[in-house]
Amino acid sequence: MEKLLQYGYIPTADTQSYQVARITAVHRERFEIVCEKGFTYARLKSSVYFVNNERNDDITGTAEYPTVGDFVLIQYNESGDSTIVRTLERKSYFARKDPSSKLHKSENSDSFQAVAANFDYVFILSSLNHDLNIGRLERYLTLSWQSQAIPVIILTKADVAEEYEDLVKEVEKIAGYAAVYTISSKTGVGLEELNEYLKPRKTIVFLGSSGVGKSSLVNALAGEEVMKVNNIREDDSKGRHTTTHRQLIKLENGVMIIDTPGMRELGMWDVTEGIGEAFSDIDQYMGKCKFNNCSHQNEPGCAIKEAMENGELSLERWESYNKLKKEARYSDNKVDYSIMDKKAGKQFSKWNKQQKKAGKNRN
């Protein structure tokens, strides 16, 4: 069990006659795993995970399809692929709409696929160049809090950015409870401040668009080149994705890092808790309006309207909050969202214009 403990496993399940393993990479229906016997490959047990040779979209709990970072029970096979018989309970995970599901094309499909599991921290990476996008950071923060892990905002490429202090302050305004760090993987600036997260048996997920320096940061933390680095286009700061499959990398210091191309397709599928954490500055006003059913538009005694009039809450922040909530409702049920949006859209738009006009008059 010592090897699995090094990979972050906390014994909680009755393993019976099976061995515990952790998924370190996913290649379609074949999985790279690490267990007490070492590194090997495994496949899903058909009678558990499939029905009539198709993925069972109704399975829940211990039969959920494993992904990188998952702990699973296996029937070990020393002469070939082992067999995965059970997915153990997750403490955190990211999910997306399952592209392999037979329900995927249905507008009301609620079939989701985990793309990373059992991580302690989410490193949200954004470079201090053209890539920095406050709206995207708000979205990533919401998803990160919903995953049940702790988000950390990493602003990269400080060595090539000029006078970025104002950008950092802008990020800190929307960071909420998440810490914000400014680093350079090239010069080493700020890397020491990340040491509190780089502990043995801890797992970190990297979240960010291409060209933000994820591979460079992994290499800097590892002290060697463990991931290929692609150059970015200097005119628009865009880069090619270097990760081609979901994988977990264990560094010499014992910390594990998950990088996965599936993170680019995450949707706002269920972020009720995540929005409350990511927008704690707005959440504090909820429930304080004069009317319990306040829509925060034209009602008297609205705490949200009062906060914006007093300058405690910006209109941009409120718009971002509503945008993410709408996206979440849309992902959850497109039909219900469409009905809701037709009823409230015109009224919200009118009030929005009034607020912007009032702001210009005050200036």
N, C-alpha and C positions, 0 to 999 in steps of 0.2 A: 504493500500500500504506500510505501515511501515515495515512489516515483509519482503517483497520482496526487499525493499531498503537495509535492513540489509544483504540480500543475494546478493548484488551487482547489483540489477536491476536499470537501468537508464531509466526513462519513455521517450520513443521516438515513440512508435507505437500507432496507433489508435486501442484500444482494443475492441471497439464497445460494444457488450453485453457480452463479454467473460471476464474471469479472467486470470491474468498472473500467471504463476507458473515456478519454476525452477526444472529441473531434478536433483535429488540427487543420484539416483542409477538406474541401468538398469539390468533387469532380463529377457533376451530374449525379448518377445514382451510386457512385463509389466514394468511399470516405477514407481519408487518412486518419489514423487514430494512434494514440499513445496509451499503453496500459502497462501493467507490471512486467510484462514480457518484453516490452520495448515498443518500437514503432512498427506498425503493420497496416493492412487495409481491411475494410469491412463493407458489407452490404446489408441492406434492410431485410428483415425476415418478412417474406411475402405474406404469410398468413396474418401478420399483425398490421402491416402498413399498406397492403393492397387488397382490392376486391376485384375479382375477375380481370386481373392483370392491369387494373387502373388504380391510380392513387385513390385512397379512401378519403373523400373530402369531408366525411362526417366524423372522423376520429378526433378525440380530444384526450387531454391528460397524458398518460404514459405512452400513448402511441403517436404523439405529435412527431412530425418529421424532424429528425435531428439536423442541426446546422453547426457551423464552426463555433466552437466554444462550449457546445453541449457536453454534458456528462451522460453516458449511456451504459447500459448493461449489455454485455456481449457473450456469445458462445465462442470461446477462443478456438481458432483453428491454426495449428502450428505449421501446416503444410499448404495453406491457401488463405483466401479471404475469410475473416471471422464474420459472425452474424450478429447484427444489432437487433436485440429483442425488446428493448425498452428505453425510452427517453426519460431521464430523471428530471425532477422538478427544477425549473429555472428560477434564479433569483433576479434576473434582468434579461431583457431581450429587445431587439429591434425587429420589426416585421414589415412586410410589404404585401400588396395584393399578389396572390400566388399565380405566376404566369403559366404554371403547368396544370392548374386546376381546370377541370371540365366546366367549372362555373365562372371562369375568369372573364368571359365575354359578357356575362350577364350584368346588367346595370345594377342589380340589387344583390350581387354576390358578396358574401361576407367571408369568403375563403382567403385566408392570409397565410403567409409563409414566413417563418422566422429566418433572418439572414445573419444574425449574430446573437450569442447568448452567454450569460454568466460572466459579465464584465462588471468591474467596480467603478471605473471612470470612463467618461466620454470626452476625448480631446477634440473640441470643435476648432478646426484650423481655418484661419482666413489670413491671407497675406496682406501686408500693408502696401498694396498697389491697387490696380484696377479691380482686383477681385473683391475687395472689402464691400460687403453689402449688408446693411443693417437689417433689412427685411429677412434675408436669408439666415442671419444669425438668430433672429427671433424665432424663426421656424425650427432651426436646429436645437435651440434651447428647449422649446416646447416638447419636441420629440425625445430629447435626452432625459428630461425630467419624467416623462411618461414611461420611459424604459426602466425606471426604478434605480438607475445609476446616478452618479454625481457628475454633472457637466463642468468642464474647465475650458475656458476660451483661450486659445493660443494664437496670438497675432505674430505671424512669421515674416521673415525677410526684412528685419529691421535694418540690415546692412545696406539695402538698396533703396529704402524709403527715406524721404526728406521731410523733416518737420512734421512728424506723425503724431505729435502730442495731442492735437485736437481730435484726431481720429480715435485715439485711445480713450479720450474722455467721452466721446460719443458712444463708444462701445460700452464703457462702464455704466453709462446711464441706463442701458437696457439689459445689463448683465444680471441684475437681481442678486440672487444668492451665489451666483457662479463667480469664481475667481477669474481674473484677467491677467495674462502674462504676455510680455513682448519679448520675442527671442530672435536669434539668428542662428540657424544651423551651421552656417558657413563660418562665422567668427566665434560662435560659442556664447554670445551674449544672452543672458537670461536662462540658459539651460540649467544652471545650478538650482534655480528656484523651483524647478520641476521635480527635484529629488524627493520631496515629500510624497509624491505619488508613485515613485519608481521603487516599490518595495517587492521583495520576493513573494511569489504566489498571488500577486495582484494582476488583474487583467484590464487592459485599456483598449477601448475601441477608438479608432481614428475616423472622424467625420469631417468631410470637406470636399470641395470641388477639385477638379484637376488643376494642377499648377500651383497649389498652395504650399507645396513642400512637405507632403506627408512622408515620402520615401527618404528625403534628405534628413528629416527629423529622426526617423527610425534609425538610420545609419549613424547619426550623431549620438543618439542615446546608446547605441550598441558599441560605438567605438570602432566599427568596421562596416564595410559595405555588405549589408544583408539584403538590401532591396535595390533594384535597378532604378536609376534616376534619369528621367527624360527632361531635356531642356524645354523651356516655355517660349512662346512667341512674345518678344518684347513689346510689340505694338499693342497687343490687347491682353497680355499676361495670361493667355490660355495655354494649357498643356495637354499632353496625351495621358490617358490613364495607364499607369504602369502595372496595376493589379489586374490580373486576368481571371483569378478564381479566389474564392473565399479561403482565407488562411489565417492561422494563429502562429505567431513567431515568439519563441521563448529566448530572451536575451541572457547573456552570461550572468547578469545580476539577479536573475530569477523572475523579473517582470515579464509579462506576456502582452503582446500587442496583436490586435485583430484588425486586419484591413480587408475590405470586401467590396467588389464592384457593385454588389446588390444595394449598397447604401445610397447609390445615386437614384434609386427608384422608390425610396421611402415615401409613403403617403400619409396624410393626416387622418389615419383611420380611426383612432380613438384616443383623444388627447385631453380628456376632461381634467384629469389631475395635472398633466403637464402644463396646460395653459394657466392653471391657477398658480403654479410655481414660477413659470417663466414671466408671467405678468402679475407678480405679487403687488406691484404698485397700483394696479387697477383692481385687483381682487379685494383689496382692503376697503374699497368703496361699495362693493356689492352687498346688498342687504340693508343699506343705510338710507335708501330712498324713502320718500314719504309714502309711496304706494308699493305694495309687495309685487305687483305685476308691472312695475315701471319698465318701459321699453327704452328709456334713456334717450328720448327724442324730444318730445314737446311737453311732457308732464311737469307740473310744478313740484318743487321739492326734490328734484333729481340730484343725487349726490355726485353723479358723474358730470353732469352739466355744470354744477357748482365748482367742482374741482378744476375743470377746464377754464371757467371764467376767472377763477382765482389764480390761474397759472400753475397750479399744482400738478396738472396733467396736460400733456400736449395733445393736440388734435391728431398729430401723426401717430403717436403711440396708441391712441384709442382706435384709429383706423386699422392699424396693424393687428390689434387684438380682435377686432370684428372680422377682419379678413381671414385670419387663421381659424376662428370659430366657424365661419361660413364654409371654409374648405373642409373642415372636419365633418360638419353636418352633411355636406355634399358627398363626401366619400362614404359616409355611413349609409346614406339613403338618398339617392339622386332624385327620386320621385317626390318624397316629402320636402326635400330642399327646394325643388322647383316651385312647389305650391307656396311655400313660405316666402320665397324670394319675390314672387309676383305681388304678394300682399304688402310686404314691407319695403320693397326696393325703392319705390317712388318717394315714400315718406322719409326714409333715411337719406336719400339723395338730396331732398329739399332742405332738410335740417343741416346736412353737411355743408351745403353751399352757404347757408346762413352763418354757420360758425366761421367759415373761411373769410366771409365778407366782414364779419365782426372783428376778426383778428387783424385784417388790413386796416380797418378804421382805427383800431387802438394804436397801430403803429404810425 
